[in-house]
Amino acid sequence: MVMYPEKFIERINDQEYIDATSMLKALGEPSPVSIRINPFKWNNIPYNYDPVPWCSGGFYLKERPSFTMDPLFHAGCYYPQEASGMFLEQVFRQVSGGQKDLRVLDLCGAPGGKSTHLSALIGNDGFLVANEVIRTRASVLAENITKWGVSNAIVTQSDPSAFSRLPGFFDIMLIDAPCSGEGMFRDQVALDEWSVDNTLLCCERQKRILSDSWPALKEDGILIYSTCTFNPDENEKNMKWLISKGEAESLKLDVSGYEGITEIDYQGIYGYGFYPGRIRGEGLFISVIRKQGKNRTTSYGKLKNTVRSPGRDEIKTAHDLTGFNADQLIVHNDEIVSIPCSINDYSILSSSLKIVKPGTAIFRLKKNVIPSHELALSVFLRKSVFLTLNLEYADAIKYLRRDTVNAAGETRGWQIASYEGVNLGFVNNLVNRLNNYYPVEWRIRMSVQSGAEQKTVKWKS
């Protein structure tokens, strides 16, 4: 039997909008398993599934497969994401109103569930800045966005305070704030780390993050705030605190038709609670704030031009490989990269933030063209450029482990390693052998077990 902290139980019993008995019972049961399909890469749906009601590409699975041993996961065909967090789709659609050319920030983006979701929702007219302050987590974020392949995101690794130097830059900001993790109490680690003192520390840290990043939101811009905790101090009370500091209003969402979502009204602050026992997912709180005030022209002064443009031959090669615009190509770390915004916007961002992934790397500047792994995973790769090497499951796993793949044909040169019609990455065919160019740092380290293919997600055609 799971033992929950006494102070935690006392508090949720006092929260009138929570059914403590049913929630504690649900937290003692296994976590629901859910995935979100990448509509730009994969048109199939899983066998034996239930749809996530608030997400067009979300599905519950009956059991947990081995994601690590599934080539389609590494190809970016789907993302294993907790179902409650997928409600972001409904929030975004309501607050964006179909507006184009949006500048969107995901401030606490790792590991990438909400960032990949936002990138799919924004489309190619706008762009996303996905940020993570911790270096190792920022690398994971960049990897997952690369696998998604939509090519409209920049990944940064900066403290929230750095965003105060970008006044009025973003139309929409998502702050999925670090919290005390009560909504994840099915995980023993989250349970062991909980304490009253930690909830207080989280509350103060959230206020600092909100204060530091608030200037980066334009007037009339939208803040989407979420946590995975049930604590009012970290949720609705923090939103009340933010509104009390300046001109802002709490927005009410339409959640009709979605059974189990709890509407919270705290002194005019609207919040939405996802509580195990009422919904099929982990715990989540979400609230939307509109920044009020007159629109003002923001000037960033004269920016130092640190952006290097590619030459004519490099632009032609990039055009031959992709459908990217020539005026959005830059040279970054000896690679030709397509950025998802204007050169001016990129200069503004790079003047204040540490950019980890500026866009989609296309190829490296060497004596011969060396295509980037990001190019292989991008949905903008021209399909006719490279020959495709179709791999069966066993060889696909060898490729992802960066082992030797014995499937060389008679045609020399760069080829795309593919599984089930989806790109995994590049190989260089030397006829007598294949050189495997899957990134070393991404390789599968797990040992291959018998029957691994049977433990992956099964799909309807």
N, C-alpha and C positions, 0 to 999 in steps of 0.2 A: 504493500500500500504506500502511495506517495505521501510524504509528509511535507506540508506547505508551511511557510513561516507564519507564526501566530499573528504578527502585526499585519501581514498581508491579508489573512482571512478576516481579521477584525475590520479592516478598511473596506474590502469589497462587500461585506455584509451591510455596511452603512451607505454604500452607493446604491441609491434607490432604483437606478436604471439597470442594475446588474442582478441577475438571478444567480447568486453565489453557488447554490447547490448544484444546479445543472452545469454551470461552468466548471466547477472543480471536478465533477464527474467526467466531463468531456476532456479536460486537461490530463486525466489519467488514462485516456485511450490513445492509440497510435495516431500520429499526425497524418492528415489526408495527404495524398500524393497528387500533384498537379503539374501540368506543363503548359507552356504557351507556344503555339506554332508560329514560325516565321513565314508570313504570307508571301514574302518575296522569293522564298526558296523552296517551299514545300506545300503541296496542295492536298496531301493525304490527311486523314484523321485516324486516331488510334482505334484498335479493336477494344471492345468491352469498356467503353468510356461513358462518363456523364459530362455534359457541358458545364463549364463555369458560367453561371447565368449573367454575370456582368462583364464578361470578356469575350469578344467575338472569336478569338483563337485559343481560348482557355479550355482545358479538359482535365477532369479528374481521372486518375488511373486506379484500377482495382488493387494493384500491388506495386511496390517499389521495384523498378527494374535496375539494372546496372547501367547508369548513365556513362560512367567512365569507359565501359567497354562497348559503347555504341558509336560507330563512326558518324552517324547522322547527327548526334549531339555535337561532335567536334566540328562538323561541317556547318553548324549554325542553323540547322533545320528547325530546332525547337530549343526552348530554354526551360529548365526545371524551376518553376517559380511557385511560391506559396500563393494560394488562390485569393486570399483576402487582398493582398497587394495589387492584384490585377484590377481592382475597382478603380485604379488610377485612370483606366480607359474612359470610364463614365464621367469622372471628374473633369478630365482634360476636354472631352467633347463638349461638356456643358459650359466650361469657362472660356474656351477658345472661340466658341461661336463660329467655327469654320474659318477663322482668320488665317491669312497666309503670311509668309515672310516673318514668322515668329522667331525671336531669339529666346531660347529656353535654357535654363540652368538647372541641373541636378546637382545640388551642392554636396551631398553625401552619397555618391553614386555607387560605390563598390558593394557587392561584387558585380552588379550590372543588370539585375532583373528589371528595375524600373527604368534604367537608362536605355536598355534595348527596346523596352516597351514605348518609351517616349520617342525614340528615334523613328519607330515605325509609324507613330501617330502624327508626328510633325510633317512628314513628307519631305520632298526635295526643295520646297520653296523656302523653308526656314532651316535653322540649324540648332544643334544641341551642344552645350558645354557640359560635359560630365566630369565632375571633380571628385577627388578623393585625397585627403591630406596625408594618409599613411602610404609610404612609397610602395611597399609590397602589395598592398591592396589596390593601389592605382595601377600596378602592372596587371593584376587580375582583371580589373575593369577594362583596361585597354584590350586585353586578349578577348574578352567576351564581346565587346563592341566590334572588334575586327571580325570575329566569327559570324556575327549577325550580318555584316556585309552591306549595310544600307548606305554607308559613306556620307552621312550628314552630321557627324559628331566629331568634336574635338575633346580630347581627354587632358585634363590638367591635374596637377598635384600641388595644391595651394591651401594655406590656412584660410578659413572663412574671412579673416580680417583683410586679406588681399583684395577681396571683392568690393570693399568700401572705396577702392580707387577706381571703380567703374560706375560712377553715379548714373542712374537711370538707364542702364544698358539693356537690361532684360525685360521682356514682356511677361514671362511666366517663370517663377522660381519654384522648384520642388525642394523642400527640406525634409527628408526622411531622417529625422534626428536620432542620434545615438541616445539610447534610453535604458531604463532599468530592465527591460526585456520580459515583463510579466506575461505578455502574449505568447512567449516562446517557452513557457514552463513545461511543455512536453519534453523539452531538452533538459537533461539533468544539469548541464553546465550553466544554463541560464538560471536554474533554480538555486544552484550552489553559490552563484555570484550575487544573489539578491540580498540587500539589507536596507534598513531605513536610511542609514547614512548614505548609501549609494544612490537611493532615489533622490535625496536632497542634492547630491553632487550632480546628478544628471539634470535636474531641474535648472540649476545655475549654469551648467554648461550649455544647455539649450537656449537660455536667455542670451548668453554671450554670442552664440552662433546666429541667433535671430538679429541681435543688435548689429553685429559686424556685417552681415550680408544685406540687411534691409536697404541701405542706400543704393545698392545695385539694381533694385527694382524700380522701374519707371513709374511715374504717376499714372494711376488707373491700371497699373500692372497687377498681376495675380500671384499671390503666395499660396502654394499648396503645402500644408504642414501635416506630417504624419509621424506616428511613433508605433512601436509594437508593445505598448504597455497600457495598463488600465488606470494608471495613477492620474487623478485629476490635476495634480500639481504640475505634471509634465505635459498635460494635454490642454483641456479647455481653460484652465487657469493661466497657463502660459499665453494662450491666445488673448485672454482678457488683459493680461499685463502688456502685451504688445500694442493692442489697440489704445490702451490708456496713455501710451507714450507719444502718440501722434495721430495724424489724420488717416483713418482706415475704417473699414466696415467688414463685418462678418457676413459671408454670403451663405444663403440657404440652397442646398442641392435638392434635386428631385430624385428621391430614392424609391418612389412608388414602383411596385412591380418586382422589387427585390426583397423577398421574404427574409426576415431575420436581422436586417440591419437596424441598429438602434439609433434613433435620432435623439441628440442631446441638446438641450437649450439651457445654457448657463449664463444668466444675466445678459441675454441678448447675443451670446456667442453660440454659434451653431457648430456642432461636431457630430461625427458619425462613428459609432462603435461597432466593431465586428467581434462578437464574443462567442467562443467555443461553447457549444450547447445550443446556440441559436443559428449559427452559420457553420458551414463546412469549410473550415480553414483555421488559421492561427489568429491570435488576437491582434487587432489593429485599431488605431484612432486616426481619423483624418478630418481636417478642417480647412476652409478656404477663406482667405482674407484679401480684400481689394484695397490697394493703396490709393488714397484719395489726395486731391490737391490739383493745382493747375499744372498743365503740361508746360514744361520749361525746356528751352533749347540747352542741350548739354554740350559743352566744348571740352575737348581733351587736350587742347593746346597743340603745339607742333610736335608731332611724333617723330622719334628717331627711326629712320628707315633701316630696319635690320632684315628685311625680306629680300632674298635673292631670287631673281627670276631665271628660269631655264632659258637656254639658247634655242635657236630655231630648229635644230636637228632634234633636240630633246622634246620640244613641243610636238613635232611631227610624229615621233615615236610614241609619245603618250596618246596622241590622237588615234594612231593606228591600233593601239591596244585597248582603248577605252572610249567612252562617250563623254568624258569630262570636258568642261569648258577650258579653253586655253588661258583665259584671264584669271583662272583660279589655280594655276599651277605655280608651285614654288619649289625651290631646292632646300631640303632640310636634311642635315647629316648625310650629305652625298647621295640623297635619294630624290627623285622627282615625285612630288606629293601633290595630290589634289585636295585643296582645302574646301570646306563646305560653306564658305562665306566670302565676302569681298576682301581684297587685300587690306583695305582700310580697317575693316572690323578685326581682321586677324592682327594687324599692327597694334590696335587698341588692346586686344586681349594679351598679346605677347609682351606688351610693355609692363603689365602688372602681374601676370600669372606665369607659373612654370608649366610649359606645355610638354606633355609626355607623348601625345599622339596628335599631330596637327591635322590629320585627315586620313586619306587613303594613300599609302605609299605605292607607287606604280612600278618603278624599277630603280636599280642602283646605277650610279654613274661610274662605269668602269670601261675598259677597252672594248668589251662586248656588253650587250644589254643583259643584265641579270635581273629577271623579274622578281618582284617582291611577293612574299607569301600573302600579304594583304590583297594584292591584285587577284590572286587565285580565288579568294573568298568573297571578293566584291561582286555585287550583282551588276556592276557596270562593265565588267570584263567583256570584250567582244568575243563571242563564243567560237567564232571561226578562226581565230588567230593561232591557237595551239591545238595539236592533236590531243585526244583524250585517251588515257590509259584506264580502262575499266577494270576495277579490282573486285574480286570476290571478298567475302568477309575476312577470311584468314589473312589474305595479303593486305587488306585495308588496315587491320590491326597491326601487322608488321610495319606498315608505313607509319602509322601513328606512334609506334614505339621507336621509330627511327632505326628499325632493323633493315637488313637487306631484303629487297623485294625482287624475286626472280621472275619478272614478267616483261623483260625487255623485248621490244619488237625490232624490226629492221630499220626503222627510221630514226636517224640521229636528231638530237636537239631537245629543247625544252618541251615538256609535255605536262598535261594536267592529270594528276592521279584522282580518280573519281570512284565513288561508291553509290550505287543506286541512282546514278544520274546527277549526283551533286558533288561539287568540287571539294577535295580535301587539301590540295596543295600542289607544289611543283616537284617534278623529277627531271633530271637531265639524263637522257638516254644516250649512252655511249656504245650501244649495240651489244658489247660483251658484258655490260652491267648497267644498272640504274643507280645514279647518285641521288640519294634521298635528301631533299631540301626542306623537310618539315622542321620547324623551329626546335632546336634542342631543348629550350626551356619549357616547351609545351608538351613534350613527349609523354606518352603513357608510361608510368613507372610500375603500375600494378601488374603482378604476374598474371599470365593468361590461364584461366581456369577452364576445365572441360565443360562444354556446353554453354560458354559465355554468350554465344549468339542467341541462344534460346532465352536468355535472361534480359534481352534488350526490349525496347518498346516495339510492339507489333502493330502493323498499320493496315488499314483498309486501302485498297487501291482506288 
